[in-house]
Amino acid sequence: MTQIPQGSNMFWDVQSVVTVGSSAAQTNVSNYNVVTMHLSAEIYANFGSSDSAAISTANDIKLSAGLHSLTVPKQAGNSQYLNYARVGGTDVTMRIVLS
């Protein structure tokens, strides 16, 4: 992970490439405001305060392949996690930059 300064008190934090599989996984985004990601295929995604990854294929947002920027929701005193799982039968490559 590489932090790149972007002005006063701001930075980009480049994450290692993530392989998104069929089981729910997560990334801790508590210290960030925006998640920018590039996906090689569709994933289900949500934000949650639990450190146990969980996905609901019936209710969670489905993101298509390509570039996305999501605002991290904030709740006082709670950690925030980005939860994700692939939609199809093939693993998805996800590149993440946190800011």
N, C-alpha and C positions, 0 to 999 in steps of 0.2 A: 504494500500500500504506500503510495507516494502523496505527500501533501504539497500542493502548489499554491504559494501565496497569491491572493487576488485582492490587494488593497488592505485597508485597516480592518483587522479582526475578521477577515474573510479568507477562505481557502477552499480549494478543490481537493478532495481526497479520492484518488484513483484506487479502486479496489481490484483485487485479483479476479480473473475471469471465473464466473460461476457456471457450473453445469447443472441445469435445472432438470430434475428427474420427476418420476411419477409420485414420489413421496414428498409431502410438504417440507419445506426448508425455510430458513429465515436469515435476515441480515439485520443487525442492530443499527438503527438509524437515529437513536435518541439524541445525539449531539449535532444533528444536521437539520436543515430546513427543506432541502430539495434533493430528490433522488432523480438522477438522469441515467437512463439505461438504454442500451441497444440490445434487441432480441433477435435471434436467428429464426424464431418461430413463435407461435402463440403460447402465452402462459396465463394462469389464473393468479391474481394478486390481491392482497389486502394489507391493511395496517392493523396491528394489535399491540396491546400492552403486555401480553403474556410471553414469557420466554419459551413457551411450547408452541412450535409451528402448527398452524391449523388452516386448512383451506376448505371452503364450501363451493363445490363446482356448480351448485344451483344458484348461489347468491353473489359470489365474488366477481370482481371486474375481470374481464377477459381482455388482455392486451395483445394486439397483433404484432407480427414481426416488424421491426423498425425501431425508430428512436422515440422515446417517451420521457417527459419530465413530470414528476409527481411531487406535490407539496406534502411534506411530512406533517400529519395532524399532531397538535400538541395538547397534552393533558397535564396539568400541574402535578408534579411529583411522580409521574408515571414514565417508565421506559417505553420506547416505541420500536416496533420491529416491522420490517417489510417481510411478509410471508408470501411464498410463491410455490407453484408446482406447474409442470408442463400440461398442456391441453391434449396433445396427440400422443402417439406411441413412440416418438423419437425424442431423445434428450435435446434440450434447448441450450444454446450458448448465450449467456447474459453478461454483458459488460456494464459495470456500474461506476458512476462518478457521484460522490456525495459532496454536497456543499451546504 
